[in-house]
């Protein structure tokens, strides 16, 4: 067994592996080899590529005894395994036909041509099992060895005279079976590395996008309307990546731009908001720009940089654009696009949430305004009648009540935060009770047990309906109305309670309110219960009890660490302990 056969095969295998490495560095070839749904023209082109590898293996082989010791099986079999029917059969036909005419009439010409085509068919048949990922290197080695054994058998069956064919097989069989099987493992490993590299690029892009987004998303909670927050987000992206500049726009203007201090390539930022960026937003797709005409305002920048522009969307509507500039010498198109698109997707989701939160806030504020506008009109009528009656008997008291009524309605009609502190809300409720006490006189008693040091944020206008309900329905059999407002600290937070000595709320109404169904009446309690559920969460809502002759309607404001008030009030401004 001549040593030069082993050396020749080793050289050929090394050459094929080097060729495979070079091919996988070419972007067009990389895309063809990694595309899962390759078009028919693409498949034919890939078949021609592997056919070329097969032909090259024939030319670099070494002739011995009427045969050519070569690595053709690697190119043809791998085409079938990696590419499937069209690519595998195409490469086999190209390699087989070439092999036949390369040495037409020679001892093994026909046999090797037929075996080359058979190798392609074997690769195609085994491709579906190969793509399931269950084949390791041992299975590849075995498949190639079996394929080479089949080639030797075809030589013995087809080549004539038989004795000459037998001599050739004895000489070439062992080196071709062993070395080509090893070479196949390494050759396929090169293409596996390409797939892993592409997966790693995607994973790296997604991982980096998640890391950057986790820092940027808090700045996007209010959408694109806060320039300081948008600039902070652009700075975070710039500092966390290798890009040379970051720009964030809305549909018409540059909102934020970040680059290295002293970078003179980006002097005219407004000129960067150009056709490619508008195209990305209009067509709702990623645009990668590396070349523009010399007359384009972007030309001075694109000369040295690549622009990747990805639209930012909210509810399927484009609201802006994320633009990343990379130095051309460092630019890797696919990984940068993956990163930009994933970051844009995360930003777009946050912008959509910001829009939804804004609408939710507007809806809650509208509910508050509606509740304030529904203050019992009979209260105003009764208050004015009370003041009118006192004008002759007690003018001074009438003036005091007029001022109280004025303060009460001014506070009611003025715009308010969605959340307020307990003592501010209590002050407003006491103004209301003062007017009611002037009306009912000794038949209305008011009790308050709210420690000054105990305070928390509560929804605005949350106590008023409870107190109104207690005044209206809280009379005992003697006609005395007693309204008690209490607050106390509990292990779970601050419990606030409004109690009266009335006959109690009918069980059917209580059950309807607590189950979230609109009752036939007592809409005030139902609205309070619903608002608390929305604002505080599932643990919120009213508790209605009748204990010791008292009807007690209460709710719990959880500890500060257990919930987040949906308002921009600084909780540090709330006096005393915030439960």
Secondary structure, DSSP 8 states (H G I E B T S, - for coil): --HHHHHHHHHHHHHHHHHHHHHTTSHHHHHHHH-SS--HHHHHHHHHHHHHHHHHHHHTSEEETTEEE--HHHHHHHHHHHH-HHHHHHHHHHHHHHHHHHTTTSTTHHHHHHHHHHHHHHHHHHHHHHTTT---HHHHHHHHHHHHHHHHHHHHHHSSSHHHHHHHHHHHHHHHHHHHHHHHHHHHHHHHHHHHHHHHHHHHHHHHHHHHHHHHGGGGTTTT--HHHHHHHHHHHHHHSS-SEEEEE-SSSEEEEEE-TT-GGGS-GGGGS-HHHHHHHHHTS-EEE----TTSTTHHHHTTEEEEEEEEEETTEEEEEEEEEEEGGG--HHHHHHHHHHHHHHHHHHHHHHHHHHHHHHHHHHHHHHHHHTS-HHHHHHHHHHHHHHHHH-HHHHHHHHHHHHHHHHHHHS---SEEEHHHHHHHHHHHHHHHHHHHGGGEEEEEEE-TTEE-EEETTSHHHHHHHHHHH-B-TTS-EEEEEEEEEETTEEEEEEEE-SS---HHHHHHHHTT---SS-HHHHHHHHHHHHHH-TT-S-EEEEETTEEEEEEEEE-GGG---SS---GGGS-SEE-
